[in-house]
Amino acid sequence: LFGSSVLELLKLRVRRHVCRGSASGLMFLGRAATGQFFRGASRPKAVLGAGSGIAALALWFGSTSPTSGGAAACSSGGGSTGGGGAGVGSAAEGCSAASASSTSKPEPAQRRTQLLIVRHGETVWNAEGRVQGQLDIALNDVGREQARRVAEELRRLGITERVDAVVSSDLVRASETADAIAELCPRAIRLQDPGLREMTFGTLQGKLSTDKEVHACRSQVIAAWKDGSDIHRAFPEGESAADVVSRGMISLTAAAKMGSCVVVVAHGQLIKWCAIGMEVGEALESQPECAEAMKGARVQDIWKARVPNCCLSVVQYDHGSGRFIPEVWFQDVIGKEAKDDTG
């Protein structure tokens, strides 16, 4: 019931963004400097998980006016087009859309893409609590059913009719999930991007999360990330949080170039760290600033949030400024039986 409510609101939002973007090819990928994602942007607030977040999301959608001749344009930084996005756990803020002329084509700077970011379905290793990373593990029967349910829900709400592209990691668990969604999207092109792969956990991959060695190593590395003291610290023969944010944001930007409504299927740690990256912004590039930013209430909320299999996040990408505007993170749209192994 909760997930259906979120998607009903999402359906209304998508209907207001029917302007079809170019689908000339992902090119693997149109890459740009990481700094562009945050430059000049005040960091927006986004609905997170459950609880009062649904009320905030309802207010956000309800306060957005339809546009004529193109996508809505709104500012997260108190510009001429309204206040910030919906607040985490709060229904106090909204975002007004700027109306475009019905007789003129919007300028590129006004165009936005809505990214629907889905985590892959369950695998046997998810169920076992085994570290997957970039090892290529297929969906189990539960995961295939989860992928089918997400796809069917999107179709029931009419969202699949408006999807321009379905982009996924090339790991089979994400690819299978994306294929199930793409089958129900009649006009969508289907693409894969290795940049959307899960974080590489190096020597920990394939081991149980409860293993003493794994637990000790993960605790040390994650502690350095969580307090912002060293987000460049990597797992043995693996990646750091900074590595994942860098390639993840590049790949999300490339996916956003594929149209006005794009589904992205990726992995738990990549999605969570991109959420933190959008929240912290340029502070990630400076250790003292990063340490302070990581203490923020919204970052801490993201840390604590579950990222269950086949959860849905919604982010707007503004083509004019090259920045991301989060709307909702980690909504569980298939039920509480979904696994969360993101730590």
Buried (B, 14 or more C-beta within 10 A) or exposed (E): EBBEBBBEBBBEBBBBBBBEBEBEEBEEBEEEEBEBBBEEBEBBBBBBBBEBBBBBBBBBBEBBEEBEBBBBBBBBBEEEBBBBBBBBBBBEBBBBBBBBEEEEEBEEEBBBBBBBBBBBBBBBBBBEEBBBBBBEBBBBEBBBBBBBBBBBBBBBBEBBBBBBBBBBBBBBBBBBBBBBBBBBBEEBBBBBBEBBBBBBBBBBBBBBBEBEEBBEBBEEBBEBBBEBEBBEBBBEEBBBBBBBBBBBBBBBBBBBBBBBBBBBBBBBBBBBBBBBBBBBBBBBBEBEBBBEBBEBEBBEBBBEBBBBBBBBBBBBBBBEBBBBBBBBBBBBBBEEEBBBBBB
